[in-house]
Each structure stands twice: as C-alpha cells, then as structure tokens.
Amino acid sequence: MQKTGWGSVAATMVVTGAIVAGPPAARGDEGLHAAATATAGFTNNVLGVPDSVDADGTVVRADGFVALRPALIFIQEQDRFVQIASYAVNARMYVQETGASSYSGQLAWQALLGLSPRSELSLSAGLTHGQFGNFGIAASPTATPIEAQPQGDVMFVSERLDASYARQLTHDWQFFQGLGGGGFHPIGRENSPGSNFAANASLELVRNFERDALSFGVTAHYLAARRSDIMPIPEDRIHALIAGPRFRWLRDLSDELSGQIGAGVVAVA
C-alpha cells in the first residue's frame, strides 16, 4: 500500500471559533438555536500526495483553508424524553487549490427515552449529502489495480440509523445493547465508487467499582461493497463480517481525567 506524506497530517495547523445563539431549552419546553463554527488553518500537503510519486514530478502543494459549519438545532425536552433535530452545512474551502474544496449538508435527529427508572432507549438517524473535493491522488507506476485511489469531485448521499438500550441491573452492574447501520452512495459519475453498506451490533456488560469499571462485550461489524471501475475487485460485491469478544478496563484518574485499556479477539469471514 502507498505511504501518504507525513505533511498531510503533521503540518496542519488550525484555529477554531464558535458562536451559539438561541434561548436555552427549559425542562418541559422547546427551543430553536442557531450555531456556527469557523476554522482557519494551513497544510503543507493539500492533495495528500503519496511519498512514492514524488520522483515522478508530482508537486506537493501547500495551502490555507477555511472551514465553516452553520447549523440550526431544535431541542425539545420533557420528562423522561429529549429529542434534538438539526441541519448543518459543512464547507471546507482552500485558498488556491479550490478543486480540493468539499461541501456537505447533514440532517440529523436524536432522541433519548427513559423507559423506566433503570432503563433508557436512545435512537438516532442521519442523512448527509455533499461533494468531495478533487483530491487528485496519484498512484505509483507499480501500484496494482486494487490499490487504485478514488479521485475526488464526487457527489454522494449517505444515511445512518442507530439504536441503543441501557439498563442498570443492580447498583454495580450495567447492561448495554447497540444496533446500527447505514449506506454510502456516490452519484453523478460513471467511475465513482459503488454503494457501500455497513451494519454493527454489540452487547456489553459492565461492572462498576469506586474508581474503576470492567467491561465484557461482544461486537460484530458487517460490510458490503460493490465493484466499480476504480475498485476492480473480482466479485461484483464483496461481503465481510468481523466479530469477536472484547474486554476493557476503565479507570478514573481524577474528576476530569480518565483512561482505559482494552483487548479483544476478532474473526473475519
């Protein structure tokens, strides 16, 4: 696989600011809020050029960028029920390499429902549409077809649904269950990647101590990807399932700081 230039990550500098306006949502009330986030930064490798093609004359370009994220947020809060609906526009614009700019809009909904004093249900849904920038990632002369990199300037639509359930079994034991899935669909270009679909499920049992917690769980992830001109896999569609147990140890180092160590085993089919 190709090695991406370190500068595309290590030498990126950003400055961020945020503005939020709107009345606070009191319990049993609802409110509409406006929020905006602005980020300015600089990178010395805007195209993410791999090191392996530098000898072929590919120029590593530096550029500044501005990222804007205005959003409208609706919050409704009642006894044992909270829901949040929002729409946000994400724009990342480069000063000189305008072809690398990208845009997207995201419609999201979240809800938290208290089923009983010991259990709650969380639901979320999201729909995103947008356009990737034309990154112009070049492949090395020795790259095999499976290593071909997708070009940018691709319109896309993606969706996501998630649900989770939590229950306090006893004072020290908690149970969590999660289920989710979504898809990614490039549109408007013949050689754009095919649609991808993913789903995940998890079960977790947690034992709480005074400053520690031990977690025992099982996770499963499923992926389905379709063959395209720039991803010529042998099959028309590839399926993958990754599942296995996991263990985590969580520790509260202070009132503001915590850490965790995890381990697991996975099987791929």
Buried (B, 14 or more C-beta within 10 A) or exposed (E): EBEBBEBBEEEBEEEEEEEEEBEEBEEEEEBEBEBBBBBBBBBBBBBBBBBBBEEEEBEBBEBBBBBBBBBBBBBBBEEEEBBBBBBBBBBBBBEEBEBBBBBBEBBBBBBBEEEEEEBBBBBBBBBBBBBBBBBBBBBBEEBEEEEBBBBBBBBBBBBBBBBBBBBBEEEEEBBBBBBBBBBBBBEEEEEBBBBBBBBBBBBBBBBBEEEEBEBEBBBBBBBBBBBBEBBEBEEEEBEEBBBBEBEBEBEBEEEEEEEEEEEEEEEEE
